[in-house]
């Protein structure tokens, strides 16, 4: 599947939103996520180095389960845009 320029832009915007939500989150787990694989994926998208679709993103249920509910929507949207090129909410 080849992502269009518009889809890549939407992935970028959702990556920025998710990163901002994680940075602003007071839970120490958010810092761990930023320092780990998810943080690396976000940086690659923001820096323009990502290859689409991004298939190595952990499933949103694994990442947001019962913790960090404040980032659940941002993560779900980023996951959907990155893997499928469309919003999770449409």
N, C-alpha and C positions, 0 to 999 in steps of 0.2 A: 504494500500500500504506500503510495507516494502522497505525502502531505502537501497541500497547497500553501502558498505564502500566507494566506489568511489563517489557515489552521496552525501554522508555525507561530504566527503572531499571537493567536489565542493561547497556545501552550506557554509562550513567553509571559504573557500577561498573568496567567494563572500561577506560573512559577514565582513571579514577583509578589503576588498576593499571598501565596503560601509562605514564602520566605519571610515576608513582613509579619504575618500572623505568628510564625514561630519565634521570631526575634522579640516581638512584643509580649509573648506568653511568659508568665511568671514561673511556670512549672519547669524545674530543672531538666526534665525529660526532653523538653523542646530543644534545649542546648545540645543534648546528646544526639538528637535527630539531625540537627544542623551540622554537627561534627562528623556524622557518619555517612553512610551510603546515600541517604536521601539528600543531605547537604551537597554532596558531590554532584548528584543529578541536577539539583537546582542550579548550581553554579554553571554546569555545562550548558543548560538551557539559556540562562541569562547571558552567558558569554558567547552564545551562538555556536557552540561546539557539538551540540547534541545531534544524534542521528535519529530520525523518526521512522516509524513509531518507536517509542521508548518501551521496551518490553521488560526491563529489569526492575521496574517499580514494584515494591511490595504491595500486595492487595490492600485496599483501604481498610478492610475489616481487621487485618492484622496490625495495621498501623494506628487505628483510632479506637478499636474495640471499646473498652470502658475507660480509657484515659485520654486526656487532651480533647475533650468534646468541643472545646472552643475552636479547634482547627479542623473539625470533621468536614464541614462543607468545602473549605478551601482545598483540603487534601483530596476529597472525592472528585472535585472538579478538575484538579490538576491530573489526577490519575486517569480520568476519562479523556481529557484532552490529549494527554501524552500517549496513551495507548490506542485510542480510537478516533482522535481528531474531532471529537464533538463534546459538547457540554453534558455533564451528568444530569442537568436539571431541565433539559428540553425533551 
